[in-house]
Amino acid sequence: MTEKVYRVLDVNLNRLREGLRVVEDYCRLVCDDNLALQIKNLRHDLRRLLDEKLTWTCLAARSAATDIGRRTFTETEARRQDWRAVLQANLKRAQEAARVIEECAKLVDRLALSQGIKAIRFRLYDMEKAALNQRTVKIREWFGLEKKAPELYLVLDEEFYRGSDLIADVQAILKAGISFLQWRQKRGSDSYFLTRALEIRALCRDFATPFVVNDRPDMALLTDADILHLGQDDLPIAAARQLVGESMPIGRSTHSLEQALAAVAEGADYLGFGPIFKTPSKRKPDPEVGVQGLREMLAQVELPVVAIGGLDETNLAAVAATGVPAAAVIRAILQAENPAEKVVTLKALLKTGI
């Protein structure tokens, strides 16, 4: 009976180490996040709980050749949707393994191990929250950085809306598969901004679409927005982060390579870049950067980029060919006779450019 307990301990110690290593390598090698150091420290704390006698006893009880688990492979194990799913699966695996170790250690009078693993288990709960709330994880998921076709990003500005029922059209646009929806309102009262933002935020949640608030950290906080987007004349990112917290990604609009590099240094999580082409959507537009300017910027900036400015059916394929992760439109959707159908058309054009 005792040998079986050590076999269970061996399996779950391995499972715990393996789950932690996956998460640590993601944090260290994919997103350069300091959480990797916390996981490394946790692994070292685990090692200190295991004396040589326990290590060899667990090894002697190992029977990988007869373990029926080596021949099982479920549908969920065969696929992971994105890095967020990988992180969550491995953190849950580590937590479950820790609980098994904690209980089995009591059966062989390893109370120090049981208590030590319990402490690790609670650290893992906090670590799961921190890891899944990382801005880098959210950004990679939302921008589809492992995908080829750019995401379609809508800047929703009522000034350019030509329909009669904004909320109904927003719902149809979300159903059609828009990837991001940014609420931009330059005119009107704060009360109106907030009321509309809350309505649109609720719809975005129904479709699991990231909701972006433009310019206003206070409104981003009040609406529990997914993302805050700042212009060149808005608050510094460090100041905005004091309001919205560490987990909300912040983007910055940029209009030149110099501004893009400055935004990277400032701590932006992604960049808007443009205008790519001439656009009437700004009262005082910056000079056009063109497709070549976009290419040059992409070659020097590693952050996700949203191309914006004058994008429509005539040029989206050319913009997609640059490899930009996302393309933003305003008039092309908001002034369309059927905005939802236009979303489908524009998404198809983005795919033709890759």
PyMOL commands that set and color helices and strands:
alter all, ss='L'
color gray80, all
select helices_A, chain A and resi 2-30+35-49+52-61+64-66+68-71+75-78+83-107+111-132+135-143+158-160+166-176+190-206+217-222+237-244+257-266+290-300+316-320+331-334+339-352
alter helices_A, ss='H'
color red, helices_A
select strands_A, chain A and resi 151-156+180-183+211-214+227-230+250-254+270-273+305-307+326-329
alter strands_A, ss='S'
color yellow, strands_A
deselect
rebuild
show_as cartoon
